Amino acid sequence: MSATQSSGPAALSAETRQPGTVRANRILLAALGVLLLGVGVLALLAGFGAFGQRLRLQFVLAPSIEQFVAASPWYWSVVAVVAAVVALLCLWWLLIQTRSDRVSAIRVSEDRTAGSTFLDAGAFTSALEAEIGTYRGVSRVGAYLSGTPNRYRATVRVALDGRIDAGDIHDRIVGQALPMARNALSVTELPFRLEFELPKSTTRNIR
Amino acid sequence: MRTTDRILSLVIGLALFALSVLVVVEVIYAAVNNPKPLFLPYAQVAEFFRTHSWSAGWIVTGAVVLALLGLLLLVSEVRRRRPALLAMQSADPQVVAGISRRSIQRVLDAEIGAVPGVGKTSTRVGRRTVRVKAVSWAGAPDNVGPEARERGEAALAGLRLQKAPSLSLTLRSGRDS
């Protein structure tokens, strides 16, 4: 079996335990960057007199601000509410860091009367690792399932020793390990992601 | 970058959470007729801003630091990230396969570095281009450049990538070995 040219992305992004968390981190950190940049630039403009000489020479905490705070009994309540909202947002931000989309059990059958049968994901991935680990040219294998118990994807990281090309190992996995995995789970479709790690030097093939 | 983002998120999230909770506690504490703050040095901070104008050195310095930090954070988050893997050709539509950039870098370093006359190599793998900088020793054969390119291109072709990046090879003459 040989691979044929198929259309698809030229590059793949790194696998992550929770794509939503990565996106949220990126958005929140960028928003924080905008906020810091905005505050810094506005303070600089004020400091260099872009908003007038009067403001440039005025104290940051001007008496007028303190008078306004003293005359507004609602001011500290608003500060407390805003702080509480920020605290809740931060709590959510911290909690989503612990999320993971790794699957620990997969549903192999479901019957409304008899119940559902689950297979330990570790047992499946161990069998997959053991199978691929026997292929010549493979030095190390790691596998895991991600998604949900009903819709999952297998990710297999394969470190090669350099005796066999990555393409040939790919073909062997697709031709042998993948059908076996699908058979074991009694599914016709099982999305697979293969990640190859190549060695620095090529081991001479003496066998 | 994802790991850096995660660590940054944890640190900033924890710091902001602690500060926000303290602010809420302080406001409630002050509301029940306690004139002195509990934890936050409100009086000292207020005094600092009460005695420094917008053009004061400390304020300008603080503004520059804030702006630079913000810019750094914004640029690092908005910038398009380099791919972790380059995709391989696959016969099965349900299989996505890739080779890590570091692996491609290792392969090219080893292949081009093995050409007689080539010394140290340094490789950077991008989405479309692989840039290899190599040093050729004095007295190296004349065809060292073409041979290094040929071997590099053959190594890239052997990886069966979905879209093989082009090879940019810069060969620099080194000192006598």
Chai-1 contact restraints between the chains, C-beta under 6 A:
chainA,res_idxA,chainB,res_idxB,connection_type,confidence,min_distance_angstrom,max_distance_angstrom,comment,restraint_id
A,A3,B,Q89,contact,1.0,0.0,6.0,A-B,restraint_1
A,A3,B,S90,contact,1.0,0.0,6.0,A-B,restraint_2
A,A3,B,A91,contact,1.0,0.0,6.0,A-B,restraint_3
A,T4,B,A91,contact,1.0,0.0,6.0,A-B,restraint_4
A,Q5,B,Q89,contact,1.0,0.0,6.0,A-B,restraint_5
A,S6,B,S90,contact,1.0,0.0,6.0,A-B,restraint_6
A,G8,B,A87,contact,1.0,0.0,6.0,A-B,restraint_7
A,G8,B,Q162,contact,1.0,0.0,6.0,A-B,restraint_8
A,P9,B,A87,contact,1.0,0.0,6.0,A-B,restraint_9
A,A10,B,A87,contact,1.0,0.0,6.0,A-B,restraint_10
A,A10,B,Q162,contact,1.0,0.0,6.0,A-B,restraint_11
A,A10,B,K163,contact,1.0,0.0,6.0,A-B,restraint_12
A,A11,B,P83,contact,1.0,0.0,6.0,A-B,restraint_13
A,A11,B,L86,contact,1.0,0.0,6.0,A-B,restraint_14
A,A11,B,R127,contact,1.0,0.0,6.0,A-B,restraint_15
A,L12,B,L85,contact,1.0,0.0,6.0,A-B,restraint_16
A,L12,B,A87,contact,1.0,0.0,6.0,A-B,restraint_17
A,L12,B,G98,contact,1.0,0.0,6.0,A-B,restraint_18
A,S13,B,A84,contact,1.0,0.0,6.0,A-B,restraint_19
A,A14,B,A84,contact,1.0,0.0,6.0,A-B,restraint_20
A,V22,B,R2,contact,1.0,0.0,6.0,A-B,restraint_21
A,N25,B,D5,contact,1.0,0.0,6.0,A-B,restraint_22
A,N25,B,S9,contact,1.0,0.0,6.0,A-B,restraint_23
A,R26,B,E77,contact,1.0,0.0,6.0,A-B,restraint_24
A,L29,B,L73,contact,1.0,0.0,6.0,A-B,restraint_25
A,L29,B,E77,contact,1.0,0.0,6.0,A-B,restraint_26
A,A30,B,L74,contact,1.0,0.0,6.0,A-B,restraint_27
A,A30,B,E77,contact,1.0,0.0,6.0,A-B,restraint_28
A,A30,B,V78,contact,1.0,0.0,6.0,A-B,restraint_29
A,G33,B,G70,contact,1.0,0.0,6.0,A-B,restraint_30
A,G33,B,L73,contact,1.0,0.0,6.0,A-B,restraint_31
A,G33,B,L74,contact,1.0,0.0,6.0,A-B,restraint_32
A,V34,B,L74,contact,1.0,0.0,6.0,A-B,restraint_33
A,L36,B,L66,contact,1.0,0.0,6.0,A-B,restraint_34
A,L36,B,L69,contact,1.0,0.0,6.0,A-B,restraint_35
A,L36,B,G70,contact,1.0,0.0,6.0,A-B,restraint_36
A,L37,B,A67,contact,1.0,0.0,6.0,A-B,restraint_37
A,L37,B,G70,contact,1.0,0.0,6.0,A-B,restraint_38
A,L37,B,L71,contact,1.0,0.0,6.0,A-B,restraint_39
A,L37,B,L74,contact,1.0,0.0,6.0,A-B,restraint_40
A,V39,B,L66,contact,1.0,0.0,6.0,A-B,restraint_41
A,G40,B,A63,contact,1.0,0.0,6.0,A-B,restraint_42
A,G40,B,L66,contact,1.0,0.0,6.0,A-B,restraint_43
A,G40,B,A67,contact,1.0,0.0,6.0,A-B,restraint_44
A,G40,B,G70,contact,1.0,0.0,6.0,A-B,restraint_45
A,V41,B,A67,contact,1.0,0.0,6.0,A-B,restraint_46
A,A43,B,A63,contact,1.0,0.0,6.0,A-B,restraint_47
A,L44,B,A63,contact,1.0,0.0,6.0,A-B,restraint_48
A,A46,B,W54,contact,1.0,0.0,6.0,A-B,restraint_49
A,G47,B,W54,contact,1.0,0.0,6.0,A-B,restraint_50
A,G47,B,S55,contact,1.0,0.0,6.0,A-B,restraint_51
A,G47,B,I59,contact,1.0,0.0,6.0,A-B,restraint_52
A,G47,B,V60,contact,1.0,0.0,6.0,A-B,restraint_53
A,R56,B,W54,contact,1.0,0.0,6.0,A-B,restraint_54
A,R56,B,S55,contact,1.0,0.0,6.0,A-B,restraint_55
A,L57,B,S53,contact,1.0,0.0,6.0,A-B,restraint_56
A,F59,B,R50,contact,1.0,0.0,6.0,A-B,restraint_57
A,F59,B,S53,contact,1.0,0.0,6.0,A-B,restraint_58
A,V60,B,F49,contact,1.0,0.0,6.0,A-B,restraint_59
A,V60,B,H52,contact,1.0,0.0,6.0,A-B,restraint_60
A,L61,B,A46,contact,1.0,0.0,6.0,A-B,restraint_61
A,L61,B,F49,contact,1.0,0.0,6.0,A-B,restraint_62
A,L61,B,R50,contact,1.0,0.0,6.0,A-B,restraint_63
A,W76,B,V27,contact,1.0,0.0,6.0,A-B,restraint_64
A,A80,B,V24,contact,1.0,0.0,6.0,A-B,restraint_65
A,A80,B,V27,contact,1.0,0.0,6.0,A-B,restraint_66
A,A83,B,S20,contact,1.0,0.0,6.0,A-B,restraint_67
A,A83,B,V23,contact,1.0,0.0,6.0,A-B,restraint_68
A,A83,B,V24,contact,1.0,0.0,6.0,A-B,restraint_69
A,A84,B,V24,contact,1.0,0.0,6.0,A-B,restraint_70
A,V86,B,S20,contact,1.0,0.0,6.0,A-B,restraint_71
A,A87,B,F17,contact,1.0,0.0,6.0,A-B,restraint_72
A,A87,B,S20,contact,1.0,0.0,6.0,A-B,restraint_73
A,A87,B,V21,contact,1.0,0.0,6.0,A-B,restraint_74
A,C90,B,G13,contact,1.0,0.0,6.0,A-B,restraint_75
A,C90,B,L16,contact,1.0,0.0,6.0,A-B,restraint_76
A,C90,B,F17,contact,1.0,0.0,6.0,A-B,restraint_77
A,W93,B,G13,contact,1.0,0.0,6.0,A-B,restraint_78
A,L94,B,G13,contact,1.0,0.0,6.0,A-B,restraint_79
A,Q97,B,L10,contact,1.0,0.0,6.0,A-B,restraint_80
A,A166,B,I99,contact,1.0,0.0,6.0,A-B,restraint_81
A,G167,B,R160,contact,1.0,0.0,6.0,A-B,restraint_82
A,H170,B,A97,contact,1.0,0.0,6.0,A-B,restraint_83
A,V174,B,D92,contact,1.0,0.0,6.0,A-B,restraint_84
A,V174,B,V95,contact,1.0,0.0,6.0,A-B,restraint_85
A,P191,B,Q94,contact,1.0,0.0,6.0,A-B,restraint_86
A,F192,B,V95,contact,1.0,0.0,6.0,A-B,restraint_87
A,R193,B,V96,contact,1.0,0.0,6.0,A-B,restraint_88
A,L194,B,A97,contact,1.0,0.0,6.0,A-B,restraint_89
A,E195,B,G98,contact,1.0,0.0,6.0,A-B,restraint_90
A,F196,B,I99,contact,1.0,0.0,6.0,A-B,restraint_91
A,E197,B,S100,contact,1.0,0.0,6.0,A-B,restraint_92
A,E197,B,S103,contact,1.0,0.0,6.0,A-B,restraint_93
A,L198,B,S103,contact,1.0,0.0,6.0,A-B,restraint_94
A,L198,B,V107,contact,1.0,0.0,6.0,A-B,restraint_95
A,K200,B,R106,contact,1.0,0.0,6.0,A-B,restraint_96
A,K200,B,A110,contact,1.0,0.0,6.0,A-B,restraint_97
A,S201,B,A110,contact,1.0,0.0,6.0,A-B,restraint_98
